[in-house]
Amino acid sequence: MFFLFRDGSRIAAQLRGLSDRLLGVRGERIAQHMMAAVHGTVTGLVLVGLAEGLILGIVYRAVELPYSASLGALTGVAAIIPFAAPGRLFPGWPIPVRRGNTVGAIIVVAAGSIVVFVADHFVRPF
């Protein structure tokens, strides 16, 4: 990452020149499609992760967790990271268990599992 930040424009220019020599005019079009795909993937990861955090923040508030907005934000950040599904639900369920609210913990785990399943299997692929 350091070299991409430091020399990114020079590397991009060299890659563009290489693609022009190897692929001709089509290389520029292929590169445009590749950049659009990466941009769309990153945008999708961030937006879906933030939506998961918002929905689960509302669930945290509904079961009366303290600092539900902060826990929702933490869940949203964890949801942005690929393959961090267990970390998405961890902030919410131990607190109700410690307070003796087992039903609240079950609601958090059930709602979180549904939100994560729907987001990962339907929304993100779309």
N, C-alpha and C positions, 0 to 999 in steps of 0.2 A: 504494500500500500504506500509506503514511503516513496518508493521510486515512481509510482504512478502519480502521486501528488506533486513530486518534485519535477519530473520530466514528462508529465502526461501529454502536453501539447506536442513535444518533439516526437514522442513515441507514436502518437496518433498520426502525425504528418508522415513518418516513415512507413507506418502500416498502410496509410492511404496510397502512398507512392507504390508500395509493393503490390497492393491489390489492383492498382491501375495497370501495372506491368503484367500481372498474372491473369487478371480477369477482364481487363478493359473497362468499358463504361458500366458493365453489369456489376462490377465490384462495388461501385459507389452505392448502387441500389441495394445490393445485398447487405452492405454495412448499415444503411439506413434502416432496413428491416431488423437487423440484429439489435441496433440501438433501441428501436421502438419496443422490441420484445423485452429487453432488459429493463427499460424504463417502466413498462407496463407491469412487469413482475414485481419490481420494487415498490411501485405505487400501490399495487394490490396488497402486498404483504403489510404495508404500513396502514392502509385504510381499514383492512379487515381486522388487523390487530387492535387498532384504536376502537373500532366498533365492538369488538369482543370485550375490551376493557370497560367501555361505557355500559354495555348490557350487564356485565357481571358486577360493575359498580352499583347499578340499580338493585341487583339481587342482594348485594352486600348491605345496602341501605334497608331493603325490605326485611331482612332478618336482624336488623338493628346492630350491625357490627360497628364498633368504634372506628373512626377514620375511614369510612367506607369510600370516600372519594380518593384518598391516597392509595387504598388497596386496589381500587378500580384502575387507577393510573399505573400502579405496579403490575397488575395483571395485563393491562394493555401493552406495556413495554415488553413483558415476557412473551406476549402473543405475537409480537412483531418478529421475534427471533425464531427461525425455522427449527423444528424438532424440539421445542421447549414446552410441549403440551403438559407434562406433569407440573412444570413451574407455573403454569397459568392458574391452576386450581389451588395450589398450595397456600397462597396468602389468605384465602378465605375460610377454609373449613376448620382449622385447629382452634380458632378463637371461640366459636360457639360451643365446641366440645368442652373446652376449659371452663366455660361459664355454665355448663350443665344444660345447654340448649342443643340437644341431640337432633331435634327436628330441624333446627336452623342449619346445622351442619349437613344434614341429609339434603335439604333444599339447595344449599350452595353446591354440593357435589353433583346432584342431579341436574340442576340448571346449567352448571358449568360444563358438564359432560355433553349435554345437548347442544349448547352453544359451540363448543369446540368441535363436536362431530359435524354439525351443519356447516360451520365455517370451513373446516378442513376438507370436507368431502363434496360440498356443493358450491359454496361461494368462491373460494380461492381458485378452483379449476375453471370456473366460468370467467 
